[in-house]
Amino acid sequence: MNLKQLANKPQRFAPGHRSCSGCGFPQIVRTVLASTDNPVVVANATGCLEVTSTIYPFTSWKVPYIHSAFENAAATITGVESAYKALQKKGKLPKDKKIKFVAFGGDGGTYDIGLQSLSGALERGHDFLYVLYDNEAYMNTNIQRSSSTPLGATTTTTPDGTIHHGKEEWKKDIMKIVEAHHIPYLAQASVHNLIDLSMKAEKAFNTEGPSFIVVLQPCTLGWKFPTDMTIDIAKLAVETKFWPLYEIENGKYKINYKPAKDVPVTEYLKTQGRFKHLFRPENKGILEQIQKTVNERWNDIVKKCEG
Amino acid sequence: MSKNQTNKKDEIKEKAGTTLTSSKQKITALTGAHAVAEAMRQINPDVVAVFPITPQTEIMEQFAQYHADGIVDSEIIRTESEHSSMSCVVGASAAGARAMTATSSAGLAYMWEVVGIASGLRLPIVMPVVNRALSAPINIHCDHSDAMGCRDHGWIMLFCENAQEAYDATILAVKLAEHPEVMLPVMVCQDGFITSHAIQNIKVYDDKIVKNFVREYKPRKWLLNTDEPVTVGPLQLTDYYFESQKQRADAIFRAKEIYLEVGKEFSGITGKKHLLFESYMLDDAEAVVVVMSSTAGTTKAVIDKLRKEGRKVGLLKPILFRPFPYEEVSKALQGKKYIAVLDRSESYGANAPLYGEVKNAIYDLTNNKSENNKEMPKLKSYIFGLGGRDIFEDDIEKVFKDLINGNIEEKKVGYIGLRGEKVE
């Protein structure tokens, strides 16, 4: 699908929601939902996406939608999917009605509090797609650290101080965790490349069984950058190899985009206020540590692609 | 079950005639847990979420066997926790399916958040609960602290004395939950081990009769109806949230009448009355014990003995605990001299749950005290059986005798079967 075709798809996520100017998730949701022509049912974890899109009596969702709690989007969608199977089996729904099931959750609702629910749902093999929009902290509650927050980033619970300088741990590798469930399809995407995201969502929808896509979603408030920079920053994350675009299909790795030249990760970090303190001389070591880890992880993926 | 009731049932049975021919029901020996699984087999829910916890597990093991043998065609979801079990049935029920799960103790506590969501979203989920003590210290035996921990969560709550009641209530609950004027989840409680693992004779009704009674669930709005998309579980702030809660409160109070209506219809099958509470030798009783679940059976045996000695003693056994039938309980207790309320759970720092409700109910009597020229009953709270501590006939007999002899300190909570303060 090209961009024009994508743009001409029916809008399943209506404008008028109250996400921040410069927020990336409306594009992510629209693109994912436009990547199948089948009817879709959505489950959503508590978070920015949920609170900005369902303020009663309004809703942005033109498809059936359920929000239950923070940590249970995966369990909830598997309940819906099981109901679908049961009602079809019992002849209460037409057998030829093919509905697709998607859960959307942020990093808090997926890496942290919802990890068990996701793991259970993946292991049970339900036919659904889980889309993680990753903005690397609890943004809905005012930017607290999550296990997805990268090394060095300041959040309201990992502030820069005289002794501590932002988060002191690297972010969890959610792709490896999901991969360990041996599901048929999982991918990492970025909001700046909607064609790539759409291709991945389409594959995921056409996969029988669980599938998973994590999409990098820069947050203007949490990452502290001007609202017109979202797409540029997402792109820089990919160009600096901080956020490789890759997929794992039936166990086979594939890098979807290889940056033509080596761009230092500082080019990405310096665009955001959350990393500002790292550019003070005494924090040079943290910057070096980030570059080292980025290189190692990229090389690891390259190696996996080779075989 | 009381002799009175049994006689009455025989009467109705004879009158009902064809409804209750031997081919329409069979008597079979089942544990309380198995009896609930049997009801679930007959209900054949669309989706059932399963996670183990003692002593509930036997229900789901039995149901899984029915599934494995193709006797039910439900979708079983074997979840990784009770939190996910309740989340799955919330999703399934919102999707338009008839959905069930079952739990006990820590499992109920763990799913607590989603338990409230189920009623807030007005989903007619039925959940058998096999009552067990909460941690800590960890204990696998019966008390009611698990269910009492979510008594204000918007679920209809039925407490069952024995396997037969648990079986009946599970079937009745489906129809009650799904009633358009109710649309609330129902918890069907039975005592862990005491009821769940004891084999009793129960009447199992004909599959077709049960199926015909519960009928098919026809949701009004459902997620799988993709032609009419609905947003379930939106954000409601200061402008709408309050009204939603009022609607839920109205619905659960309304559920009392619907329970009686559905119970009346169900009587045609069961041959017995499905009441808000059971009264045993209550009419002329001067001293009354109020107690729920299996201990009511023990209390009846004590009453039979004391009645032979000419003592005017009786029992009020609440069945529908939520919504609590204040008015009816108040009326039933009018003119009683002494009332002992026996709770199988604490409410730390407050009146024990059942005692608190009975006390609330009899407060209504203060309004018509003068017109009836009757004194308010003397009311005493007892706690018993925490963590499965046995309660014996002698214990209940002592409660009755203390009441009759006026040997009670109203304001002091009595502890039945508790060892002295210096427990080693």
Boltz contact constraints between the chains, C-beta under 6 A:
constraints:
  - contact:
      token1: [A, 39]
      token2: [B, 226]
      max_distance: 6.0
  - contact:
      token1: [A, 41]
      token2: [B, 223]
      max_distance: 6.0
  - contact:
      token1: [A, 51]
      token2: [B, 235]
      max_distance: 6.0
  - contact:
      token1: [A, 54]
      token2: [B, 231]
      max_distance: 6.0
  - contact:
      token1: [A, 54]
      token2: [B, 234]
      max_distance: 6.0
  - contact:
      token1: [A, 54]
      token2: [B, 235]
      max_distance: 6.0
  - contact:
      token1: [A, 55]
      token2: [B, 235]
      max_distance: 6.0
  - contact:
      token1: [A, 56]
      token2: [B, 234]
      max_distance: 6.0
  - contact:
      token1: [A, 56]
      token2: [B, 236]
      max_distance: 6.0
  - contact:
      token1: [A, 56]
      token2: [B, 240]
      max_distance: 6.0
  - contact:
      token1: [A, 59]
      token2: [B, 231]
      max_distance: 6.0
  - contact:
      token1: [A, 61]
      token2: [B, 231]
      max_distance: 6.0
  - contact:
      token1: [A, 63]
      token2: [B, 229]
      max_distance: 6.0
  - contact:
      token1: [A, 64]
      token2: [B, 223]
      max_distance: 6.0
  - contact:
      token1: [A, 64]
      token2: [B, 226]
      max_distance: 6.0
  - contact:
      token1: [A, 64]
      token2: [B, 229]
      max_distance: 6.0
  - contact:
      token1: [A, 64]
      token2: [B, 230]
      max_distance: 6.0
  - contact:
      token1: [A, 65]
      token2: [B, 231]
      max_distance: 6.0
  - contact:
      token1: [A, 66]
      token2: [B, 94]
      max_distance: 6.0
  - contact:
      token1: [A, 66]
      token2: [B, 232]
      max_distance: 6.0
  - contact:
      token1: [A, 66]
      token2: [B, 233]
      max_distance: 6.0
  - contact:
      token1: [A, 67]
      token2: [B, 233]
      max_distance: 6.0
  - contact:
      token1: [A, 68]
      token2: [B, 87]
      max_distance: 6.0
  - contact:
      token1: [A, 68]
      token2: [B, 90]
      max_distance: 6.0
  - contact:
      token1: [A, 68]
      token2: [B, 117]
      max_distance: 6.0
  - contact:
      token1: [A, 68]
      token2: [B, 233]
      max_distance: 6.0
  - contact:
      token1: [A, 69]
      token2: [B, 113]
      max_distance: 6.0
  - contact:
      token1: [A, 72]
      token2: [B, 87]
      max_distance: 6.0
  - contact:
      token1: [A, 75]
      token2: [B, 84]
      max_distance: 6.0
  - contact:
      token1: [A, 75]
      token2: [B, 87]
      max_distance: 6.0
  - contact:
      token1: [A, 75]
      token2: [B, 88]
      max_distance: 6.0
  - contact:
      token1: [A, 76]
      token2: [B, 87]
      max_distance: 6.0
  - contact:
      token1: [A, 76]
      token2: [B, 91]
      max_distance: 6.0
  - contact:
      token1: [A, 78]
      token2: [B, 88]
      max_distance: 6.0
  - contact:
      token1: [A, 79]
      token2: [B, 88]
      max_distance: 6.0
  - contact:
      token1: [A, 79]
      token2: [B, 91]
      max_distance: 6.0
  - contact:
      token1: [A, 79]
      token2: [B, 92]
      max_distance: 6.0
  - contact:
      token1: [A, 80]
      token2: [B, 91]
      max_distance: 6.0
  - contact:
      token1: [A, 80]
      token2: [B, 95]
      max_distance: 6.0
  - contact:
      token1: [A, 80]
      token2: [B, 223]
      max_distance: 6.0
  - contact:
      token1: [A, 82]
      token2: [B, 47]
      max_distance: 6.0
  - contact:
      token1: [A, 82]
      token2: [B, 75]
      max_distance: 6.0
  - contact:
      token1: [A, 82]
      token2: [B, 77]
      max_distance: 6.0
  - contact:
      token1: [A, 82]
      token2: [B, 92]
      max_distance: 6.0
  - contact:
      token1: [A, 83]
      token2: [B, 47]
      max_distance: 6.0
  - contact:
      token1: [A, 83]
      token2: [B, 92]
      max_distance: 6.0
  - contact:
      token1: [A, 83]
      token2: [B, 95]
      max_distance: 6.0
  - contact:
      token1: [A, 83]
      token2: [B, 97]
      max_distance: 6.0
  - contact:
      token1: [A, 84]
      token2: [B, 224]
      max_distance: 6.0
  - contact:
      token1: [A, 85]
      token2: [B, 75]
      max_distance: 6.0
  - contact:
      token1: [A, 86]
      token2: [B, 46]
      max_distance: 6.0
  - contact:
      token1: [A, 86]
      token2: [B, 47]
      max_distance: 6.0
  - contact:
      token1: [A, 86]
      token2: [B, 75]
      max_distance: 6.0
  - contact:
      token1: [A, 86]
      token2: [B, 97]
      max_distance: 6.0
  - contact:
      token1: [A, 89]
      token2: [B, 73]
      max_distance: 6.0
  - contact:
      token1: [A, 117]
      token2: [B, 84]
      max_distance: 6.0
  - contact:
      token1: [A, 120]
      token2: [B, 79]
      max_distance: 6.0
  - contact:
      token1: [A, 120]
      token2: [B, 80]
      max_distance: 6.0
  - contact:
      token1: [A, 120]
      token2: [B, 84]
      max_distance: 6.0
